[in-house]
């Protein structure tokens, strides 16, 4: 169990199961090491992974709105 709560987009609070540091993953053909907060979500349509603002900043992603 982690020592903090995560506020979800629907304003619900979830207690994460834990943290994974330096998780090696490939996104769009590029390899990254990310830190992941692991949550057990029972919501239908929940995404298996959400990449947040720290990752967007680190990778210098340009959003095309």
C-alpha positions as CSV (number, residue, x, y, z in Angstrom):
1,X,0.0,0.0,0.0
2,X,1.2,3.5,-0.7
3,X,1.3,6.3,1.8
4,X,-0.9,8.6,-0.3
5,X,-4.2,8.8,-2.0
6,X,-4.8,9.6,-5.7
7,X,-7.7,11.8,-6.8
8,X,-9.1,10.5,-10.1
9,X,-10.7,12.5,-12.9
10,X,-14.2,11.7,-11.5
11,X,-13.1,13.2,-8.1
12,X,-13.0,9.8,-6.5
13,X,-10.1,9.1,-4.2
14,X,-8.2,5.8,-4.6
15,X,-5.5,4.2,-2.4
16,X,-2.8,2.9,-4.8
17,X,-1.5,-0.6,-4.4
18,X,2.1,0.7,-4.7
19,X,4.7,2.3,-6.9
20,X,6.9,0.9,-9.7
21,X,10.1,2.9,-10.4
22,X,12.0,2.7,-13.7
23,X,9.3,0.7,-15.5
24,X,10.7,0.1,-19.0
25,X,8.1,0.6,-21.6
26,X,7.8,1.4,-25.4
27,X,5.5,4.1,-26.5
28,X,5.2,5.0,-30.1
29,X,8.3,3.1,-30.9
30,X,10.4,4.9,-28.3
31,X,11.7,3.3,-25.1
32,X,11.2,5.1,-21.8
33,X,11.7,4.4,-18.1
34,X,8.7,5.7,-16.2
35,X,7.5,5.7,-12.6
36,X,4.1,4.2,-12.3
37,X,1.4,4.4,-9.6
38,X,-0.4,1.1,-9.5
39,X,-4.2,1.2,-8.8
40,X,-6.8,-1.5,-8.9
41,X,-9.6,0.0,-11.0
42,X,-12.9,-1.8,-11.4
43,X,-14.4,0.9,-13.7
44,X,-15.6,-0.3,-17.1
45,X,-13.5,1.4,-19.8
46,X,-10.6,2.2,-17.5
47,X,-7.3,2.7,-19.2
48,X,-4.5,0.3,-18.3
49,X,-2.0,3.2,-18.1
50,X,-2.3,7.0,-17.9
51,X,0.7,9.1,-18.7
52,X,0.7,12.4,-16.7
53,X,2.2,15.8,-17.0
54,X,5.7,14.8,-15.7
55,X,6.1,12.4,-18.6
56,X,4.7,14.9,-21.1
57,X,7.2,17.5,-19.9
58,X,10.1,15.0,-19.7
59,X,9.6,13.9,-23.3
60,X,8.9,17.4,-24.6
61,X,5.6,16.3,-26.1
62,X,3.9,18.9,-28.4
63,X,0.1,18.7,-28.1
64,X,-1.9,19.5,-31.3
65,X,-5.2,20.9,-30.1
